[in-house]
């Protein structure tokens, strides 16, 4: 089941107090970026965040689920209605998110 644009809009509205939040479509699902770093996946109407130490601390009982078959497990955020908590969570994980991997240059491109 693909995630609806309405659900994505709801989540982005919940996170609208954050600077640098954005989303990118990925085969009917979405990736949430925080200042250019992958912070979460929105898949099957679920919000799944990277299992950083801060995220685990804020959600010690959160289930681990893969966003799609074969993917690494992420923490399921069940309290998406709580705007204050979501903002606290994303602020907490921001510095723990890995930097994006550099893109490979295509053949024939100059450095």
N, C-alpha and C positions, 0 to 999 in steps of 0.2 A: 504494500500500500504506500503510495507516494505521499509526501507531506504536502498539505494544502498551502497555497499562498497566504491564506487567511491566518493559519497557525504561525507561519514565519513572520507575518506582519505583527501578530500579537507579541511574539517573542522579541522582535526588534523594538517594539514600543516599550516593552518591559525594561529593555536594556538601553533605552534612548538617553539616559543620563550619562552614559559612558562615552568618552571621546574615543574615536578610532574603532567603533564597532561597525561591522559590515558583513554581508553575506554573499556567497557565490553559489550558483546552482550547480548541482552535480547529479546528473541522471535522475531527475525527479526529486532529489533530496537536496540538502543545503549544507554548506560549511560556514560556520561563523568565524570571522576573523576579528582579532583584537590587536590593533596597531600592527597589522601585517602578519601576525602569528595565528596559526590555527588554534582556536580555543575550544571549539565544540562542533558537533555534528547535530543536525536536525534531520532525523530519519524516522519514517513511519509515525509521525506526530509525537516524537519523543525528543527531548533535549538531552544530549549526552556530552559531558565535558571530559577533558583530559584528566586522568587520575593523578594529578599532582599531589604533593604532600599537603598543601593547603586545602585542596578540594576534599581530600580524604579526611582531613581534620574537621572541616565544616559539615561534612556529610558522612560520618563514620558508619552508618548503617545502609548507605546507598548501595543498591545492587550494581554489579558490574555486568554490562551487556555489550555485545558488539553492535556497532551501528549498522553493519551489513554482514552477510556470511563471509567468514574468512578474515575479518578485520580484528584488530586488537580491541580488547574490551575497554569500555569507558564507563564512567559513573553516570547512572541515570538520575537526572534531576527531577524529582517528583513534585516539588513545591514551586512550579513555574508561576503560580498566581501571586507569589510573594515578591513583589518588585524590589523591596529593600534587600532581601536575601540574595536575589539574583545579582544585583549590583555589587554587594559585598563579595559574593563568590567570584565574580569575574575580576574584581579589583585584586583579590587575594591570589588568583592564579596567574595574573598577567606576567609577573617577573619570572615565573617558573616555566613558562611556555618556551619550547625550543624555537630558535630562529629558523626561518624557512631555509631549506637546502638551496644552494645556488643552482641556477638553471645552467644546463650544459649549452655551450655554444654550438650552433649548427655548423656543419661542414661548410667551409668557404666564408664564414663570418670572420671579420677582423676583430681583434681584441681591443 
